[in-house]
Structures are given as C-alpha cells and as structure tokens.
Amino acid sequence: MPEGPEIRRAADRVAAAIEGKTATELFFAFEQLKHFEKELSGRRVKQVTSRGKAMLTRFEGDLTVYTHNQLYGRWYVMRSGRLPRTRRQLRFAVTAGDRRALLYSASEIDVLDAEAERRHPFLRRLGPDVLSQAPGVDDLASRLDEKRFRGRQLGALLLDQGFVAGLGNYLRAEILFEAGIHPRRKAAECSGGERRRLAGRIIAVTKRTYRTRGVTLPPSRVAGLKAAGARRPDYRFWVYGRSNAACRVCAQALKVVGIGGRKCYWCPSCQPREGSERNRKV
Ligand SMILES: [Zn+2]
C-alpha cells in the first residue's frame, strides 16, 4: 500500500492539474454518488490535499470528495478529453480547464460536507499528518507519552493511523532505525530524550521520503552509493527489506521480526532492546 509520501505526491500532481480551476465535468462510478456529477459541476476546485493515505478534493461551497486508494487505487492526470491506457475501472474523474484527474480502481469514495467530514469514521480517528498538518517535535513527543499510546510496542504503534497518519511498513522500520530504537520497545520504556528523538525522526524521515520520491536513505549516503554504481533498490533504505544484509552503519547482519502483523526490519546493534543513548549512531 502506498504510504503518506506517495499519496501526498499524487495529491500534488492532481493539485497542479486542477486546483483553483472550475470543474466543468465530473464522473462518479458509484450510483449513490451520480447526482454529484451535476452538483459539483461549475464549482471551483479549492484545494487538493492528503490526510494519511486518503485524499481530499475540496470544492467551493464546502463539499469535499474523499477518496482512499486502498491497495489498488491509482490517479492519472491527463489533458482533458484524453483517457489513459489502462484496463482498470474508472471510479472518479474531474475535468477542469485543460486538464483532468482520474482515479481508477479505488473503492472508497464519498462526498462530504463539513459536518460529515468531522464525523467520518476514517478521518475522525486519524492522528496528525506530518506532510499536510506539520505537527512539531513537541507535539509528537507528548503524543508518544499519552496514556493510550505509551504502553504499546513502537513497531505496532507507528503503523496505527490513529497515532500518526500516513506511516506504513517501510517508514516505520526506517524511522525506528534512525532513532536507534528497538521495534519492540514501548514509549513508556523510553527516556524523554528518546521520545523526542523518535518524534524528530518521524517528521524528518517522512519529509525526506516525500522530497526524494520514496528514498529514505539521506541524500549524502545515496550520492556515495550511486557513485559506486548502486541502483535504486540498493540505495533506497537503511533496513527495510534488507534482512541478513549488512547494516549500513555498523555492518552487523540486519534482522526481521513480525510486529503489527507485518515484517519489521531492524539492526540488533544500532537498535538495542535496552535503550542506550550512546548507541545513537545515525
Ligand atoms: Zn547497525
């Protein structure tokens, strides 16, 4: 499933195509939404943004199209009148000016007014989104210390969209590695300094991944690896998908463990089970 940075980039592409323009033609595949084709036509697209793994297309008059890509959804941006070559099923489309944005295969689509957006079962329980709401280190550090979050294993907590929206399987592993924190530790077992460090890495790694189109390894490291002939799969991650490979910091063999129902990759030396300030190497 795409994670927050990928959805945010899709939102950027759609925004560049239709934001600020008047929608001239809409398409909804689902019968119960058909009447919005007329209702939204002629309204200006105020904003296209993301919340975690969902996207919000806001129209003038306070109606918002909520879409969640799930596993298969995919956005295309085309010149108006054109259709992409795909065998996927078109579920939602907006034409505005000389561009059109089309969403294929997604099954979760709804049109919400402000009140429905507040009550929406998915949106309502989302934690802060690093890319669209810009929470600070203090916000996330104190969130880690909240009663409902502090007793949970961090490897599982970071996948919970109710804690922070938009983190998924690769980001959680990369964030915990940069923070030097073992995925089975809990926020309650971490020092205040470790919680702040983790909060800082949640923000920094997510933003970096957004800027680099999915590469979590810092650009300085990537440059060295590229110069040595490495290809994208070999310079993309610190630990994700690299079990048994050598840690990029300490050269120990990386490990994988199932947490939150999915594989979590980590370094036994850089992320000790008992926290240690001096083990911070990244
Ligand atoms: Zn290591």
Boltz pocket constraint, residues with backbone or C-beta under 6 A from the ligand:
constraints:
  - pocket:
      binder: B
      contacts: [[A, 247], [A, 248], [A, 249], [A, 250], [A, 251], [A, 252], [A, 267], [A, 268], [A, 269], [A, 270], [A, 271]]
      max_distance: 6.0
